């Protein structure tokens, strides 16, 4: 396995290589984000198996932190801990997640699976992650993908018109690529997702179903970021969702512009009952700024109130352009 170029799907492997090299050369721009990532990875090492008690999302987040820190630092204990958590969570018959979920609501809880496959790629060259480990996790992923695509619960989730359906499609596409089923991923991304975009986004860029949520801003942002993820996966199979155009000018770019206008430049006019962390804007703004070469979005990112944007890992995953 390539010791430098990871097997990833949502992230850009070549860009990760460049970021790794920049960090090795002492990049001042990336240093704050790298420093915070290493602190978080050190904390994860100290907590050890407590990550297994954090719930599915917490576990996957811990593994991603450790995997990223390992890839950028070559500090083997990070990979050792990530590999241990993966084995305990997915491969150990006494402690692992051997059962496939049977409730539709669990699909949303397993959204981090779409990012977990990239975390696995980031530790792929480590001696702590064996071929047997890789094969075992791919077999687990294949079983879950089978449930997601063919069980009544999985199909119900995939047919949902809101973010739950988006998350089901995202998991299906990511896991299909992870398990080597490229044509299956192409079917999701090339046929089903364009229909979803046409139904979810109106001509103004609004997400009508997400606006009904009691935390509408959080729901709109989470769904749009997931649609961005699907667009990134589309690049793996030659499907261009970033530039998708629907009837009346529907597009990801218009949806992003509407959300930024209403959620940042104006007072949000829809419900948001829970606390909203403005740092949640960072990945959306950076990815949109890069994708559509919009310097205005980058400027908004750097002026978000009470947000230390320079120390956010967004800068490592999607580095700022000159």
N, C-alpha and C positions, 0 to 999 in steps of 0.2 A: 504493500500500500504506500502511496506517496506520503512521505513524512511531512510535507509542507502543505500540499494542496488537498484540503479535506473534501470528503464526499458529502456535499450539502445540496439542498434543493431550494429552500427559501432564500438563503443568502447567496452572495456571489463569491464563489471559491477564489477566483483570481484577486478579487478585491480584498478578501481576507488575508491572502498571502502578502499583498502590498501593505496592509495595515500592520501585520506582524513584523515585516521588515522595517517599517517606519518606527515602530516601538523599539525595536532592537537598536535603531540608530538614535534613539533619544528624542523622538518627536515631542516638541513642547505643546503642540496643539492637542495631541492625544493623551498626554501624560495625566491630566486630571481624571479623565474617564478610566484610564488604566489603573490609576491608583485606587479609585473607589471600587472597581471590579475586584482587585486583589484583596482589598479589605473585606468585601462581601464573601469572597471565596475562603479566606482565612476563617471567617466566622462560621461558614458552613462546615469546615473541617472540625472546628471545635464542637459544634453541635452534633456531628456524626449522625447516628441513626435516628436522631430526633426528627430528621426530615421525613421519615416514614410516617410520622404522626401528624404531619402538616396538611394531610389531604392530598388528593391527586395533583391539583394545581401547584401546591406548595412543593411537593416532591419534584415535579418536573422543573419548576423554577430553580430549585437548588441544583439539580443536575445540570441545567443550562449554565448557571453561574460557574460551577466548577469546571465544566467543559470549556467554556470560553476562556477562563483564567488559565487553564492548562495549555490551550492552543497558543495563546499569546505569550506565555511565560516559559513553557516547557518544564514546569514544576510538577514532577511526577505524582506527588501526593494528591494533587487535585484530580488527576485522572484516576488514581486508585480509588478515591472516595466516590467519584461519579460512577465508576464501573461497579463498585460494591452496591451502591444504591440501586442501580439498574438491575443487577442480578437479584437482589432481595425483593424488589418490587415486581419484577416480571418473570423471573426464571426459577426462583426457589419455590418448590411445590408446597412447602410448609408455610411460607410467608407471602408468596407472590400473588399477583392479580391474575390467577389462572382462569377465573370465571369471566365470561363475556357479559357485559351489562344487559339488563333486560328491560330497563325503564328508559323511556324517551328522554327524560330530563338528564340522564347521565351523559348523554352525548355532549351537552354543553360543558359538563365537568371535565370531560376528556379532551376539550379543545387543545390543551397544551401538547397533546400528542403530535400535532402538526409541526411544532417547534422542537419536540424531543428528538425527532429523527435527525435534525441538524446537529443537535448536541452529541448524538452518537457518532456522527461523522467527525466531529471535532476531536474526539478521543480515539478515533479509528486507528491511528498510528501508534498508540501507546501499547506497551507490552501488558498493561493491566487489562486490556480489552481483547479477548481472544477471538479466533474464528468461530469457535463453538458458541461464545457469547453472542456474536453477531448473528449467527444462524438461528440461535434460540429466540432472539428478539424479533427477527424477521418472521419466524414461524408464528410467534404471538401476534405480531402485527397483521399477518395474513388472516388469522382467525378472527380478529376484531374487524378487519375490513370485510370479511365474509358476512359477519353479523350486520355490519353497518349497511351493506348493499342489499342483503337478501332477507333479513328478518323483518317481521312486521314493525317492530319498534324502530329499527334503523331506517326503514323506508318512510315511516311516519315522520321521523326527524328530518330526513332529506327533503320531504315534500313541504315542510314548513316554509311559509313565505318570508319570515323574519330572520333575525340573526341566528336562530337555532338551525335553520336550514342552511344558512351560509356556513356555519361551523361544521355541519355534517359534510357538506361538499368539500370544505377545506381539509378535513381529516381524510376523506376518501382519496382526494388527489395526492396528498402528501404521502399517505401510506402506500398507495399504488406505486408511486415512484420509488419509495424506500424498498419495496418488495420486488422491484423489477418489472412491474406491470405497466409499462409505458403506454400501451394502447388504451388500457383502462383509464389511466390518468387523462389521456387525450380526450376520451369520450366525456369525462366530467367537465374538463376545462373548455373544450371546444364546442360542446353541444348544450350541456345543462347550465353552465354558468352564464353564458350570454342571455339565456331566457330569464335567469334569475335577475340579472342586471336590469333588463327591460321591465321586469315586474316590480323591483324594489325601488328604482330611482325614477322620479317624475321629471318632467321637462325643466323644472326649476332647479333640480338637484336634490330635492328633499327625499327623505326616506320615511314615507308615510307610516309604515307599520312601527318603526322605531320611535316615532314621535308620539305614539300612544303609550309608551312605556313611562312609568312614574319617574324614572331617571332617564329622560329622553336624550339628554346630551351625552351621557355615558353610553347609552345604547347606540346612538348614531355613530359616535366615534369608534366604538368597538367593532361595529359591523363594517364600517368603511375601512378600517385597518385590516380586517379579515378579507375584504374584497381586494385590497392591495396585495395581501399575501397570495390570494388566488392568481392575481395578475403576475406576480413573480414566479409562481409555479408554472404558469402558462408558458413562460419563456423557455422552460425546460423541454417542452414538447412542440415548440413552434406555433403557439397560439398567442396572438397579440391582444390581450385584454386591456392593457394600459391605454391603447388608442381606440378601444371599442366605441362605436357611435350607434346609438339607438334612435328610434323615432322621436322627432322633435328636438334633437340635439342632446338626448340623454348621454351622459358619459361620466366616468370616474372623476375627470377633472372638474366638471360642472358640480358634481356632488361635493367635492372637496371645497370648491370656492364658496358654495352656499353655506357649508358648515362652518368654515372659517369666518365668513362674514357675520353669521348669526351668533356664533359661539365665542368669538374673540373681539371682533370690532364693535359689535352691538351687545346689548343686554339680552341674554338668552330668553326668547319669548315662550318657551315651552317648559313643562315640568322638569325639575331636577331636585328630587326630594333628598337624596343623599349627598354627602360631601363629594365634590369633584376636585381631583388633584390636577392643577394646570400642567404638571409635568407629563400628563398623559398625551398632551398635544405633540410632544417632541418627535416621536417616530413618524406620525402622520405628516407633520410639517416638513421634516427633513427629507422624507422619501418623495413627497410631492414636489418640493423645491428642486430636487435633483432630477426627477423624472421629467418635469416640464420646464426645467431651467428657469425657475421663477425666483428671482432674487428677493422679491417682496415677501415670499413665504419664509425664506431664510431669515430675513430681518425680523419678522414677527416672532420666530422661534427664539431669537436672541434677546427679545424684550419682554418675554412672558414674566409676569410678576411673581416674585418669590420662587423662581426656578433656577437652579444651578445647572444650566444647560451644558456647560463645558465638562462637567463631571458625569454626565449621563452616558450610559453604554451605547446609546444611539450613535454616538460619535465613533465608536469602534465598529459597529455593524454597518452603518451608513455614513462614512466620513464626510465632513463638509467639503464641498468643492471650492477651489480657489476663486 
